[in-house]
Amino acid sequence: MFDYESLRVIWWVLIGVLCIGFAITDGFDMGVGMLSPFIGKTDSERRVMINAIAPHWDGNQVWLITAGGALFAAWPLVYATVFSGFYVALILALASLWLRPLGFDYRSKLPNSQWRNLWDKAIFVGSFVPPIIFGIAFGNLMQGIPFELNEFMVPTYQGSFFELLNPFALLCGGVSLLMILTQGATFLQMKTTAAIHARTRNIAVISAILMAILFVIAGFAAQGINGYVITSQVLPNAASDPLTKEVARQMSGLFTNYHNHPVLWIAPILAVVMPLLTAICSRADRSGFAFLFSSLTAVGVILTFGFATFPFFVPSSLEPNASLTIWDSSSSKYTLHLITIVAFVMVPVILAYTSWCYYKMFGRLDTKYIEDNKTSLY
């Protein structure tokens, strides 16, 4: 049905789609979780915020699980390298994600305020840590990570956890955090009323503007980073073998694709313009448009990363020739062909029932609804 080159491109695109889906859907979950201890001034207000995402939060995490599974199936060497190199960071992210379901499920089991405040903190941590970790991870992937491959194609990470916390990566973590915070604030604008609605509107305006500013700063900082460029012949249909190419590091190499294909600038333009439109619409109390533009912000940010690093998945700062690209680190053609058929069938089904669930469960919540149904809600 498809040649090897096309299959590799298809799965590069699908991984991007899954990352975007996670940022948009689980993004507003985490944004709400970060805001709940601060925006909710009373227990009822916090329950309004938590129950605004109650029908969707667990389903939204499927995007992350699917992205991990897809990476393992389509790009096993990338999966092995990233999950071993970022092991401590990813464990921190996963451990914090465990706190969210615990907080949601146990928070309202007892009426004691100390009990509920404890689980509110757990929800906050479970929502605050992952966006920063993921942003830092993407920041390090743009710079390259110190790993090497032996003759058996076994990756060995030579860095440490604290080396991941470099200035540019932390800057990317800040962009990710503000992007998710804005996503949660705009979602709450659509789902709440009265005081909560007003507070989240103000938060959305501030966080969206700060996110745009931080993204621009990160763009200027990226000009001083040595990017990676393949200098040898590229064989998109060849069997996977990362050690058959030559790679050079070049100043401003992250902008090579943008210089060669100016149309790609649409991605960073989206990432700057959309948060400004989010702020304008939030200020004007057009919550639906604010959420739409916030979601498009996530699209712009993730596409900016993808276009900047293509065709690299995991560049190696230690041994550039061993960098993993979409052309030389994928599964076999047969494997990609098989999982492509599955994806073409299942992805539309997932999108269809997810859209139906959002449509059927959409509506605004207030404290009266919480009080009337306090024994059956989070």
Sequence and secondary structure as in RCSB ss.txt:
>XXXX:A:sequence
MFDYESLRVIWWVLIGVLCIGFAITDGFDMGVGMLSPFIGKTDSERRVMINAIAPHWDGNQVWLITAGGALFAAW
PLVYATVFSGFYVALILALASLWLRPLGFDYRSKLPNSQWRNLWDKAIFVGSFVPPIIFGIAFGNLMQGIPFELN
EFMVPTYQGSFFELLNPFALLCGGVSLLMILTQGATFLQMKTTAAIHARTRNIAVISAILMAILFVIAGFAAQGI
NGYVITSQVLPNAASDPLTKEVARQMSGLFTNYHNHPVLWIAPILAVVMPLLTAICSRADRSGFAFLFSSLTAVG
VILTFGFATFPFFVPSSLEPNASLTIWDSSSSKYTLHLITIVAFVMVPVILAYTSWCYYKMFGRLDTKYIEDNKT
SLY
>XXXX:A:secstr
   HHHHHHHHHHHHHHHHHHIIIIIHHHHHHHHHHHHH  SHHHHHHHHHHSTTTHHHHTHHHHHHHHHHHHH 
HHHHHHHHHHTHHHHHHHHHHHHHHHHHHHHGGGS  HHHHHHHHHHHHHHHHHHHHHHHHHHHHHHH B EEE 
TT  EEE   TGGG  HHHHHHHHHHHHHHHHHHHHHHHHHB HHHHHHHHHHHHHHHHHHHHHHHHHHHHHTTS
EEEEE S   TTS   GGGS EEEEETGGGHHHHH GGGGHHHHHHHHHHHHHHHHHHTT HHHHHHHHHHHHHH
HHHHHHHHHTTEEE BSS GGG EETTTSS  HHHHHHHHHHHHHHHHHHHHHHHHHHHHT   B HHHHHHTTT
T  
